[in-house]
Amino acid sequence: MRVILQRVAQASVKIDEKKISEIKNGLLLLVGFKDGDGQKEIDHLTHKVANVRVFSDEDGKMNLNIKQTGGAILSVSQFTLYAATRKGNRPSFTEAQAPELAEKNYHLFDMALKSEGLKVSEGVFGANMQVELVNDGPVTIIYDTEND
């Protein structure tokens, strides 16, 4: 499981020019699953995301997590996080989890974040989305359960 986490001043998702989700200060998560990912990986990255200290305290140091700031999360599924790019010019997505299982895991991940008391907005799984964001910092962190 991979999650690209970006601290944002704002972020939104549009489909066919219609805004379907929007947050102000918080985290934009791009979320991908590979074959074999399941509840263990979801639990691990839920803990990481809920507790990562990337928000500034009164001294300007990144010491606060999203729970402490009252920020929100915008979670967007993105199977292309598992693109294989070693050969040729066209990425292969054979490592990405089958859509039916990935969709189930994506919703389980978002529910797990909500069970942590977090405000979570979502994109639409499998849709062609336009994601807009203002990266705050910029702060971008890559989580990969194979490396954590």
DSSP file with accessible surface (Angstrom, degrees, kcal/mol):
  #  RESIDUE AA STRUCTURE BP1 BP2  ACC     N-H-->O    O-->H-N    N-H-->O    O-->H-N    TCO  KAPPA ALPHA  PHI   PSI    X-CA   Y-CA   Z-CA
    1    1 A M              0   0    0      0, 0.0   144,-2.5     0, 0.0     2,-0.4   0.000 360.0 360.0 360.0 136.2    0.0    0.0    0.0
    2    2 A R  E     -AB  32 144A  60     30,-2.6    30,-2.8   142,-0.2     2,-0.4  -0.975 360.0-175.7-124.7 141.6    1.3    3.4   -0.9
    3    3 A V  E     -AB  31 143A   0    140,-2.2   140,-3.1    -2,-0.4     2,-0.7  -0.994  12.7-157.8-135.0 125.3    0.1    6.8    0.3
    4    4 A I  E     -AB  30 142A  28     26,-2.4    26,-2.4    -2,-0.4     2,-0.5  -0.936  20.3-162.6 -97.8 117.0    1.4   10.1   -1.0
    5    5 A L  E     -AB  29 141A   0    136,-3.3   136,-2.8    -2,-0.7     2,-0.4  -0.892  10.2-177.7-106.0 129.0    0.6   12.6    1.8
    6    6 A Q  E     -AB  28 140A  33     22,-2.4    22,-2.8    -2,-0.5     2,-0.4  -0.996  24.8-134.2-128.3 127.4    0.6   16.4    1.1
    7    7 A R  E     -AB  27 139A  21    132,-2.0   129,-3.1    -2,-0.4   132,-0.5  -0.699  37.6-170.0 -75.7 128.4   -0.1   19.1    3.7
    8    8 A V  E     -AB  26 135A   1     18,-2.8    18,-2.1    -2,-0.4   127,-0.2  -0.916  41.7-154.3-128.0 149.6   -2.5   21.5    2.0
    9    9 A A  E    S-     0   0A  34    125,-2.7     2,-0.3     1,-0.4    16,-0.2   0.736  94.9 -13.3 -82.2 -27.9   -4.0   24.9    2.5
   10   10 A Q  E     - B   0 134A  91    124,-0.8   124,-2.5    14,-0.1    -1,-0.4  -0.949  65.6-179.8-166.0 155.2   -6.9   23.6    0.4
   11   11 A A  E     +CB  23 133A   2     12,-2.0    12,-2.7    -2,-0.3     2,-0.3  -0.978   4.3 179.1-157.1 151.3   -7.7   20.8   -2.0
   12   12 A S  E     -CB  22 132A   6    120,-2.7   120,-2.5    -2,-0.3     2,-0.4  -0.982  19.1-139.5-151.6 162.0  -10.6   19.7   -4.1
   13   13 A V  E     -CB  21 131A   0      8,-2.4     7,-2.9    -2,-0.3     8,-1.4  -0.993  18.5-172.1-125.5 131.9  -11.8   17.0   -6.5
   14   14 A K  E     -CB  19 130A  45    116,-2.5   116,-2.8    -2,-0.4     2,-0.4  -0.938   9.1-166.6-119.9 147.7  -13.9   17.7   -9.6
   15   15 A I  E >  S-C   18   0A  36      3,-2.3     3,-2.0    -2,-0.4   114,-0.1  -0.996  83.0 -10.1-130.0 125.1  -15.6   15.3  -12.0
   16   16 A D  T 3  S-     0   0  145     -2,-0.4    -1,-0.1   112,-0.4     3,-0.1   0.913 130.4 -56.1  51.4  46.3  -16.8   16.7  -15.3
   17   17 A E  T 3  S+     0   0  148      1,-0.2     2,-0.6    -3,-0.0    -1,-0.3   0.502 113.7 119.5  68.0   5.4  -16.2   20.3  -14.0
   18   18 A K  E <   -C   15   0A 149     -3,-2.0    -3,-2.3     2,-0.0     2,-0.4  -0.904  65.1-130.0-105.3 123.0  -18.4   19.7  -10.9
   19   19 A K  E     +C   14   0A  95     -2,-0.6    -5,-0.3    -5,-0.2     3,-0.1  -0.548  32.4 169.3 -70.9 124.1  -16.7   20.0   -7.5
   20   20 A I  E     +     0   0A  64     -7,-2.9     2,-0.3    -2,-0.4   102,-0.2   0.637  63.5  19.7-110.9 -21.1  -17.6   16.8   -5.5
   21   21 A S  E     +C   13   0A  21     -8,-1.4    -8,-2.4   100,-0.1    -1,-0.3  -0.992  61.4 171.3-149.2 147.5  -15.2   17.2   -2.5
   22   22 A E  E     -C   12   0A  88     -2,-0.3     2,-0.3   -10,-0.2   -10,-0.2  -0.985   4.9-178.5-156.8 141.5  -13.3   20.0   -0.9
   23   23 A I  E     -C   11   0A   9    -12,-2.7   -12,-2.0    -2,-0.3     3,-0.1  -0.948  13.9-151.2-133.1 160.0  -11.2   20.7    2.2
   24   24 A K  S    S+     0   0  119      1,-0.4    48,-0.1    -2,-0.3   -16,-0.1   0.139  74.4   3.3 -98.4-135.9   -9.4   23.6    3.6
   25   25 A N  S    S+     0   0  102    -16,-0.2    47,-1.8    46,-0.1    -1,-0.4  -0.177 103.1  69.6 -53.2 131.6   -6.3   23.1    5.9
   26   26 A G  E    S-Ad   8  72A   0    -18,-2.1   -18,-2.8    45,-0.3     2,-0.4  -0.967  80.9 -39.2 163.2-141.9   -5.4   19.5    6.2
   27   27 A L  E     -Ad   7  73A   0     45,-2.4    47,-2.7    -2,-0.3     2,-0.5  -0.977  28.9-153.1-128.5 132.9   -4.0   16.5    4.2
   28   28 A L  E     -Ad   6  74A   1    -22,-2.8   -22,-2.4    -2,-0.4     2,-0.5  -0.913  21.2-163.1 -97.3 127.4   -4.5   15.4    0.6
   29   29 A L  E     -Ad   5  75A   0     45,-3.1    47,-3.0    -2,-0.5     2,-0.6  -0.964  13.3-162.7-115.4 124.2   -3.9   11.6    0.4
   30   30 A L  E     -Ad   4  76A  27    -26,-2.4   -26,-2.4    -2,-0.5     2,-0.5  -0.944  23.9-162.5 -99.7 123.0   -3.3    9.8   -2.9
   31   31 A V  E     +Ad   3  77A   2     45,-2.8    47,-3.4    -2,-0.6     2,-0.3  -0.926  15.9 171.9-122.2 126.9   -3.9    6.1   -2.1
   32   32 A G  E     -A    2   0A   2    -30,-2.8   -30,-2.6    -2,-0.5     2,-0.4  -0.978  12.7-157.7-134.2 149.2   -2.9    3.0   -4.0
   33   33 A F        -     0   0    9     -2,-0.3    64,-2.6   -32,-0.2     2,-0.3  -0.937   4.2-160.3-124.1 146.4   -3.0   -0.7   -3.3
   34   34 A K  B >   -F   96   0B  39     -2,-0.4     3,-2.2    62,-0.3    62,-0.2  -0.748  45.5 -66.7-116.1 168.3   -1.0   -3.6   -4.7
   35   35 A D  T 3  S+     0   0   96     60,-1.5    -1,-0.1    -2,-0.3     3,-0.1  -0.253 122.4  25.6 -53.0 134.8   -1.8   -7.3   -4.8
   36   36 A G  T 3  S+     0   0   68      1,-0.3    -1,-0.3    -3,-0.1     2,-0.1   0.236  86.7 132.3  94.7 -14.3   -1.7   -8.8   -1.3
   37   37 A D    <   +     0   0    7     -3,-2.2    -1,-0.3     3,-0.1     2,-0.2  -0.475  25.9 131.7 -71.2 144.4   -2.5   -5.5    0.5
   38   38 A G     >  -     0   0   17     -2,-0.1     4,-2.3    -3,-0.1     3,-0.4  -0.739  65.8 -30.8-161.8-148.0   -5.3   -5.8    3.1
   39   39 A Q  H  > S+     0   0   93      1,-0.2     4,-3.0    -2,-0.2     5,-0.2   0.832 124.7  58.1 -60.2 -36.7   -6.2   -4.9    6.7
   40   40 A K  H  > S+     0   0  165      1,-0.2     4,-2.1     2,-0.2    -1,-0.2   0.939 111.4  41.6 -59.7 -46.5   -2.7   -5.1    8.1
   41   41 A E  H  > S+     0   0   38     -3,-0.4     4,-2.6     2,-0.2     5,-0.3   0.896 114.0  52.8 -69.3 -38.9   -1.5   -2.4    5.6
   42   42 A I  H  X S+     0   0    0     -4,-2.3     4,-2.4     1,-0.2    -2,-0.2   0.941 110.8  46.9 -61.1 -47.6   -4.6   -0.3    6.2
   43   43 A D  H  X S+     0   0   85     -4,-3.0     4,-2.1     2,-0.2    -2,-0.2   0.915 112.1  51.0 -60.6 -44.0   -4.2   -0.4    9.9
   44   44 A H  H  X S+     0   0   70     -4,-2.1     4,-2.0    -5,-0.2    -2,-0.2   0.947 114.9  40.4 -61.4 -48.2   -0.5    0.5    9.7
   45   45 A L  H  X S+     0   0    0     -4,-2.6     4,-2.8     1,-0.2     5,-0.3   0.813 109.4  59.7 -77.9 -24.9   -1.0    3.5    7.4
   46   46 A T  H  X S+     0   0    6     -4,-2.4     4,-2.6    -5,-0.3    -1,-0.2   0.948 108.7  45.7 -60.7 -46.7   -4.1    4.7    9.2
   47   47 A H  H  X S+     0   0  114     -4,-2.1     4,-1.4    -5,-0.2    -2,-0.2   0.925 113.7  49.2 -61.3 -45.4   -1.9    5.0   12.3
   48   48 A K  H  X S+     0   0   77     -4,-2.0     4,-1.5     1,-0.2     3,-0.3   0.944 114.6  43.3 -60.4 -49.8    0.9    6.7   10.4
   49   49 A V  H  < S+     0   0    0     -4,-2.8    17,-0.4     1,-0.2     3,-0.3   0.921 113.3  51.0 -64.6 -44.2   -1.4    9.3    8.8
   50   50 A A  H  < S+     0   0    0     -4,-2.6    17,-0.6    -5,-0.3    -1,-0.2   0.781 121.5  32.9 -65.7 -24.5   -3.4   10.0   11.9
   51   51 A N  H  < S+     0   0   53     -4,-1.4    -1,-0.2    -3,-0.3    -2,-0.2   0.490  80.1 124.2-115.0  -4.5   -0.3   10.7   13.9
   52   52 A V     <  -     0   0   21     -4,-1.5     2,-1.1    -3,-0.3    14,-0.5  -0.368  56.1-138.6 -63.2 133.0    2.3   12.2   11.6
   53   53 A R        +     0   0  147      1,-0.2    12,-0.3    12,-0.2    -1,-0.1  -0.749  54.7 130.0 -98.3  90.6    3.4   15.5   13.0
   54   54 A V        +     0   0    4     -2,-1.1     2,-0.4    10,-0.8    -1,-0.2   0.286  44.5  92.7-123.4   6.5    3.6   17.9   10.0
   55   55 A F  E    S-G   64   0C  18      9,-2.4     9,-2.7    -3,-0.2     8,-1.2  -0.832  78.9-107.7-106.0 145.7    1.7   20.9   11.2
   56   56 A S  E     -G   62   0C  61     -2,-0.4     6,-0.2     6,-0.2     2,-0.1  -0.411  25.3-150.1 -76.7 140.1    3.4   23.8   12.9
   57   57 A D    >   -     0   0   24      4,-2.4     3,-2.1    -2,-0.1    -1,-0.1  -0.211  48.1 -75.9 -89.0-171.3    3.1   24.5   16.7
   58   58 A E  T 3  S+     0   0  169      1,-0.3    -2,-0.1     2,-0.1    -1,-0.0   0.724 134.2  53.1 -64.4 -17.8    3.3   28.0   18.2
   59   59 A D  T 3  S-     0   0  123      2,-0.2    -1,-0.3     0, 0.0     3,-0.1   0.342 119.5-108.0 -96.3   4.1    7.1   28.0   17.7
   60   60 A G  S <  S+     0   0   53     -3,-2.1     2,-0.3     1,-0.3    -2,-0.1   0.587  76.7 133.6  81.9   9.3    6.8   27.2   14.0
   61   61 A K        -     0   0  134      1,-0.0    -4,-2.4    -6,-0.0     2,-1.8  -0.710  68.3-112.8 -93.2 144.6    8.1   23.6   14.4
   62   62 A M  E    S+G   56   0C  92     -2,-0.3    -6,-0.2    -6,-0.2    -9,-0.1  -0.551  73.5 124.6 -76.4  87.6    6.3   20.7   12.8
   63   63 A N  E     +     0   0C  61     -2,-1.8     2,-0.3    -8,-1.2    -1,-0.2   0.392  45.2  84.4-124.7  -3.7    5.1   19.1   16.0
   64   64 A L  E     -G   55   0C  44     -9,-2.7    -9,-2.4    -3,-0.3   -10,-0.8  -0.827  59.5-146.4-110.8 146.4    1.4   18.7   15.6
   65   65 A N     >  -     0   0   19     -2,-0.3     4,-1.0   -12,-0.3     3,-0.5  -0.499  37.5 -96.5 -98.1 175.3   -0.7   16.1   14.0
   66   66 A I  H  >>S+     0   0    1    -14,-0.5     4,-1.3   -17,-0.4     5,-1.1   0.836 122.2  58.1 -63.9 -32.6   -4.0   16.5   12.1
   67   67 A K  H  45S+     0   0   83    -17,-0.6     3,-0.3     1,-0.2    -1,-0.2   0.902 105.4  51.0 -62.7 -39.4   -6.1   15.6   15.1
   68   68 A Q  H  45S+     0   0  115     -3,-0.5    -1,-0.2     1,-0.2    -2,-0.2   0.728 114.6  42.7 -72.3 -22.2   -4.4   18.5   17.1
   69   69 A T  H  <5S-     0   0   60     -4,-1.0    -1,-0.2    -3,-0.3    -2,-0.2   0.579 102.1-126.7 -99.4 -12.4   -5.1   21.0   14.4
   70   70 A G  T  <5 +     0   0   41     -4,-1.3    -3,-0.2    -3,-0.3    -4,-0.1   0.678  56.0 154.7  73.6  17.3   -8.7   20.0   13.6
   71   71 A G      < -     0   0    9     -5,-1.1    48,-0.6    -6,-0.2   -45,-0.3  -0.121  35.8-124.6 -71.7 173.7   -7.8   19.7    9.9
   72   72 A A  E     -de  26 119A  16    -47,-1.8   -45,-2.4   -48,-0.1     2,-0.4  -0.739  10.5-130.6-118.2 166.2   -9.5   17.5    7.3
   73   73 A I  E     -de  27 120A   0     46,-2.8    48,-3.2    -2,-0.3     2,-0.5  -0.948   6.1-161.2-118.1 137.9   -8.4   14.8    4.9
   74   74 A L  E     -de  28 121A   0    -47,-2.7   -45,-3.1    -2,-0.4     2,-0.5  -0.981  17.7-162.8-114.6 113.5   -9.2   14.5    1.2
   75   75 A S  E     -de  29 122A   0     46,-2.8    48,-2.1    -2,-0.5     2,-0.4  -0.874   9.1-178.0-103.3 126.6   -8.6   10.9    0.2
   76   76 A V  E     -d   30   0A   4    -47,-3.0   -45,-2.8    -2,-0.5     2,-0.2  -0.988  23.6-130.8-129.1 123.5   -8.2   10.1   -3.5
   77   77 A S  E     +d   31   0A  16     -2,-0.4   -45,-0.2   -47,-0.2     2,-0.2  -0.484  28.6 175.8 -70.9 141.8   -7.7    6.6   -4.9
   78   78 A Q    >   +     0   0   61    -47,-3.4     3,-1.7    -2,-0.2     4,-0.1  -0.651  18.3 179.8-153.3  91.5   -4.8    6.4   -7.4
   79   79 A F  G >  S+     0   0  123      1,-0.3     3,-2.1    -2,-0.2    -1,-0.1   0.758  76.8  78.6 -64.1 -22.1   -3.8    3.0   -8.9
   80   80 A T  G >   +     0   0   54      1,-0.3     3,-1.6     2,-0.2    -1,-0.3   0.626  69.4  83.9 -68.0  -7.1   -1.1    4.7  -10.9
   81   81 A L  G <  S+     0   0   30     -3,-1.7    -1,-0.3     1,-0.3    -2,-0.1   0.715  89.6  54.6 -63.7 -17.8    1.1    4.8   -7.7
   82   82 A Y  G <  S+     0   0    2     -3,-2.1    13,-0.5    -4,-0.1    -1,-0.3  -0.011  77.5 143.8-105.2  31.1    2.0    1.2   -8.7
   83   83 A A    <   -     0   0   34     -3,-1.6     2,-0.6    12,-0.1    10,-0.2  -0.494  43.6-143.9 -69.3 131.5    3.2    2.0  -12.2
   84   84 A A  B     +H   92   0D  35      8,-3.2     8,-2.1    -2,-0.2    10,-0.1  -0.889  26.5 169.3 -95.2 125.7    6.1   -0.1  -13.3
   85   85 A T        +     0   0  103     -2,-0.6    -1,-0.1     6,-0.2    -2,-0.0   0.295  42.9 100.4-123.9   7.8    8.4    2.1  -15.5
   86   86 A R  S    S+     0   0  241      1,-0.1     2,-0.4     3,-0.0    -1,-0.1   0.869  80.7  50.1 -65.9 -39.2   11.6    0.2  -16.0
   87   87 A K  S    S-     0   0  182      3,-0.1     3,-0.2    -3,-0.0    -1,-0.1  -0.870 109.7 -26.3-108.4 135.7   10.9   -1.0  -19.5
   88   88 A G  S    S-     0   0   65     -2,-0.4     0, 0.0     1,-0.2     0, 0.0  -0.045  81.9 -74.7  67.5-166.5    9.7    1.0  -22.4
   89   89 A N  S    S+     0   0  172      2,-0.1    -1,-0.2     1,-0.1    -3,-0.0   0.468 105.5  80.2-111.1  -7.3    7.8    4.3  -22.3
   90   90 A R  S    S-     0   0  218     -3,-0.2    -3,-0.1     0, 0.0    -1,-0.1  -0.911  80.6-127.1-105.5 118.9    4.4    3.0  -21.4
   91   91 A P        -     0   0   52      0, 0.0     2,-0.4     0, 0.0    -6,-0.2  -0.295  16.8-140.0 -62.3 147.0    3.9    2.3  -17.7
   92   92 A S  B     -H   84   0D  48     -8,-2.1    -8,-3.2     1,-0.1     3,-0.2  -0.880  11.9-167.4-105.9 142.0    2.5   -1.1  -16.7
   93   93 A F    >   +     0   0   76     -2,-0.4     3,-1.3   -10,-0.2   -10,-0.1   0.033  49.5 120.2-117.1  27.7    0.0   -1.3  -13.9
   94   94 A T  T 3  S+     0   0  109      1,-0.3    -1,-0.1   -10,-0.1   -59,-0.1   0.723  72.0  58.7 -67.4 -21.2    0.1   -5.1  -13.3
   95   95 A E  T 3  S+     0   0   93    -13,-0.5   -60,-1.5    -3,-0.2    -1,-0.3   0.681  83.8 102.3 -79.4 -18.4    1.2   -4.6   -9.7
   96   96 A A  B <  S-F   34   0B  15     -3,-1.3   -62,-0.3   -14,-0.3   -17,-0.1  -0.377  83.9-103.4 -67.3 144.0   -1.9   -2.6   -8.9
   97   97 A Q        -     0   0    9    -64,-2.6   -64,-0.1     1,-0.1    -1,-0.1  -0.331  46.2 -86.7 -66.0 148.0   -4.6   -4.5   -7.0
   98   98 A A     >  -     0   0   46      1,-0.1     4,-2.9    -3,-0.1     3,-0.5  -0.267  42.6-117.0 -54.1 139.0   -7.6   -5.7   -8.9
   99   99 A P  H  > S+     0   0   79      0, 0.0     4,-2.7     0, 0.0     5,-0.2   0.841 110.0  55.3 -53.5 -40.4  -10.2   -2.8   -9.0
  100  100 A E  H  > S+     0   0  143      1,-0.2     4,-1.5     2,-0.2     5,-0.1   0.924 115.9  37.4 -61.5 -43.8  -12.9   -4.7   -7.0
  101  101 A L  H  > S+     0   0   77     -3,-0.5     4,-2.7     2,-0.2     5,-0.2   0.891 115.0  54.3 -75.4 -38.9  -10.6   -5.4   -4.1
  102  102 A A  H  X S+     0   0   10     -4,-2.9     4,-2.8     1,-0.2    -2,-0.2   0.907 107.5  51.1 -62.3 -39.3   -8.8   -2.1   -4.3
  103  103 A E  H  X S+     0   0   84     -4,-2.7     4,-2.2    -5,-0.3    -1,-0.2   0.933 110.6  48.6 -64.4 -42.9  -12.1   -0.3   -4.1
  104  104 A K  H  X S+     0   0  128     -4,-1.5     4,-2.3    -5,-0.2    -2,-0.2   0.943 114.1  46.0 -60.4 -46.7  -13.1   -2.3   -1.0
  105  105 A N  H  X S+     0   0    7     -4,-2.7     4,-2.6     2,-0.2    -2,-0.2   0.878 108.9  55.8 -66.3 -36.9   -9.7   -1.5    0.6
  106  106 A Y  H  X S+     0   0    0     -4,-2.8     4,-2.3    -5,-0.2    -1,-0.2   0.946 110.7  44.1 -60.0 -45.9   -9.9    2.2   -0.3
  107  107 A H  H  X S+     0   0   67     -4,-2.2     4,-2.5     1,-0.2    -2,-0.2   0.887 112.0  53.2 -69.3 -35.5  -13.2    2.5    1.5
  108  108 A L  H  X S+     0   0   46     -4,-2.3     4,-2.3     2,-0.2    -1,-0.2   0.900 109.1  50.2 -63.3 -40.3  -11.9    0.4    4.5
  109  109 A F  H  X S+     0   0    0     -4,-2.6     4,-2.3     2,-0.2    -2,-0.2   0.944 111.1  47.6 -62.9 -46.5   -9.0    2.8    4.8
  110  110 A D  H  X S+     0   0    0     -4,-2.3     4,-2.2     1,-0.2    -2,-0.2   0.904 112.2  49.9 -63.6 -39.1  -11.2    5.9    4.7
  111  111 A M  H  X S+     0   0  108     -4,-2.5     4,-2.3     1,-0.2    -1,-0.2   0.893 108.7  53.0 -65.4 -37.3  -13.5    4.3    7.3
  112  112 A A  H  X S+     0   0   15     -4,-2.3     4,-0.7     2,-0.2    -2,-0.2   0.903 108.5  49.7 -65.1 -40.3  -10.5    3.5    9.5
  113  113 A L  H ><>S+     0   0    0     -4,-2.3     5,-1.5     1,-0.2     3,-1.0   0.927 110.7  50.0 -62.4 -42.8   -9.4    7.2    9.3
  114  114 A K  H ><5S+     0   0   97     -4,-2.2     3,-2.1     1,-0.3    -2,-0.2   0.880 103.4  59.4 -63.4 -35.9  -12.9    8.3   10.3
  115  115 A S  H 3<5S+     0   0   97     -4,-2.3    -1,-0.3     1,-0.3    -2,-0.2   0.712  96.6  62.6 -68.4 -15.8  -12.8    5.9   13.2
  116  116 A E  T <<5S-     0   0   71     -3,-1.0    -1,-0.3    -4,-0.7    -2,-0.2   0.371 126.8-102.8 -82.8   0.8   -9.7    7.8   14.4
  117  117 A G  T < 5S+     0   0   67     -3,-2.1     2,-0.2     1,-0.3    -3,-0.2   0.626  76.0 143.1  87.5  15.2  -12.0   10.9   14.7
  118  118 A L      < -     0   0   14     -5,-1.5     2,-0.6   -46,-0.0    -1,-0.3  -0.609  55.2-121.2 -92.0 148.6  -10.8   12.5   11.5
  119  119 A K  E     -e   72   0A 128    -48,-0.6   -46,-2.8    -2,-0.2     2,-0.5  -0.794  38.1-172.8 -85.0 119.2  -12.9   14.4    9.0
  120  120 A V  E     -e   73   0A  20     -2,-0.6     2,-0.3   -48,-0.2   -46,-0.2  -0.971  15.1-176.5-125.0 123.3  -12.5   12.6    5.7
  121  121 A S  E     -e   74   0A  41    -48,-3.2   -46,-2.8    -2,-0.5     2,-0.3  -0.803  19.9-150.5-106.1 158.0  -13.8   13.7    2.3
  122  122 A E  E     -e   75   0A  51     -2,-0.3   -46,-0.2   -48,-0.2  -109,-0.1  -0.904  15.1-136.3-132.6 156.6  -13.3   11.4   -0.7
  123  123 A G        -     0   0    7    -48,-2.1     2,-0.6    -2,-0.3   -48,-0.1  -0.127  47.7 -89.9 -82.9-166.4  -12.8   11.3   -4.4
  124  124 A V    >   -     0   0   68    -47,-0.1     3,-2.1    -2,-0.1     5,-0.0  -0.955  41.0-117.3-115.5 118.4  -14.8    8.7   -6.5
  125  125 A F  T 3  S+     0   0   49     -2,-0.6     3,-0.1     1,-0.3   -47,-0.0  -0.255  95.1   4.8 -56.0 130.7  -13.0    5.4   -7.0
  126  126 A G  T 3  S+     0   0   70      1,-0.3    -1,-0.3   -49,-0.1     2,-0.1   0.383 100.1 127.2  79.6  -4.3  -12.3    4.7  -10.6
  127  127 A A  S <  S-     0   0   34     -3,-2.1     2,-1.0     1,-0.1    -1,-0.3  -0.474  70.7-111.2 -84.1 157.0  -13.5    8.1  -11.9
  128  128 A N        -     0   0  130     -2,-0.1  -112,-0.4    -3,-0.1     2,-0.3  -0.796  52.5-177.3 -83.7 105.5  -11.5   10.5  -14.0
  129  129 A M        -     0   0   34     -2,-1.0     2,-0.6  -114,-0.1  -114,-0.2  -0.798  30.4-142.8-111.0 150.6  -11.0   13.2  -11.4
  130  130 A Q  E     -B   14   0A  66   -116,-2.8  -116,-2.5    -2,-0.3     2,-0.5  -0.969  22.9-161.5-109.1 117.6   -9.3   16.6  -11.5
  131  131 A V  E     -B   13   0A  51     -2,-0.6     2,-0.4  -118,-0.2  -118,-0.2  -0.894   7.0-172.3-105.0 124.5   -7.5   17.2   -8.3
  132  132 A E  E     +B   12   0A  91   -120,-2.5  -120,-2.7    -2,-0.5     2,-0.3  -0.932  12.8 163.4-115.2 140.4   -6.6   20.7   -7.3
  133  133 A L  E     -B   11   0A  66     -2,-0.4     2,-0.6  -122,-0.2  -122,-0.2  -0.995  38.0-143.6-152.6 155.2   -4.5   21.6   -4.3
  134  134 A V  E     -B   10   0A  70   -124,-2.5  -125,-2.7    -2,-0.3  -124,-0.8  -0.962  31.7-143.5-116.2 104.1   -2.4   24.3   -2.7
  135  135 A N  E     -B    8   0A  43     -2,-0.6     2,-0.8  -127,-0.2  -127,-0.3  -0.563  11.4-141.3 -71.3 127.1    0.5   22.4   -1.1
  136  136 A D  E    S-     0   0A  66   -129,-3.1     3,-0.2    -2,-0.3  -129,-0.2  -0.811  74.9 -11.4 -96.6 109.4    1.4   24.1    2.2
  137  137 A G  E    S-     0   0A  55     -2,-0.8    -1,-0.1     1,-0.3     2,-0.1  -0.532 106.4 -90.5 136.6 -73.0    5.1   24.2    2.8
  138  138 A P  E    S+     0   0A 106      0, 0.0     2,-0.5     0, 0.0    -1,-0.3   0.560  73.1 171.1 -75.0 145.1    5.5   22.3    0.5
  139  139 A V  E     +B    7   0A  17   -132,-0.5  -132,-2.0    -3,-0.2     2,-0.4  -0.989   2.3 163.6-124.7 117.1    5.2   19.2    2.6
  140  140 A T  E     -B    6   0A  69     -2,-0.5     2,-0.4  -134,-0.2  -134,-0.2  -0.993   9.9-177.0-135.8 128.1    5.0   15.9    0.8
  141  141 A I  E     -B    5   0A  50   -136,-2.8  -136,-3.3    -2,-0.4     2,-0.5  -0.986  14.2-148.3-128.5 136.4    5.6   12.5    2.4
  142  142 A I  E     -B    4   0A 116     -2,-0.4     2,-0.4  -138,-0.2  -138,-0.2  -0.917  12.2-168.5-107.0 123.2    5.6    9.1    0.7
  143  143 A Y  E     +B    3   0A  20   -140,-3.1  -140,-2.2    -2,-0.5     2,-0.4  -0.923   9.1 173.7-108.6 136.3    4.5    6.0    2.7
  144  144 A D  E >>  -B    2   0A  12     -2,-0.4     3,-2.3  -142,-0.2     4,-1.1  -0.960  27.4-146.7-141.1 118.0    5.0    2.5    1.3
  145  145 A T  T 34 S+     0   0   28   -144,-2.5  -143,-0.1    -2,-0.4    -1,-0.1   0.725  99.8  62.5 -62.9 -17.1    4.2   -0.4    3.6
  146  146 A E  T 34 S+     0   0  116   -145,-0.3    -1,-0.3     1,-0.2  -144,-0.1   0.711 114.0  34.0 -75.6 -19.2    7.0   -2.4    1.9
  147  147 A N  T <4        0   0  131     -3,-2.3    -2,-0.2     0, 0.0    -1,-0.2   0.449 360.0 360.0-113.1  -7.3    9.5    0.2    3.3
  148  148 A D     <        0   0   87     -4,-1.1    -5,-0.0     0, 0.0  -104,-0.0  -0.660 360.0 360.0 -88.9 360.0    7.9    1.2    6.7
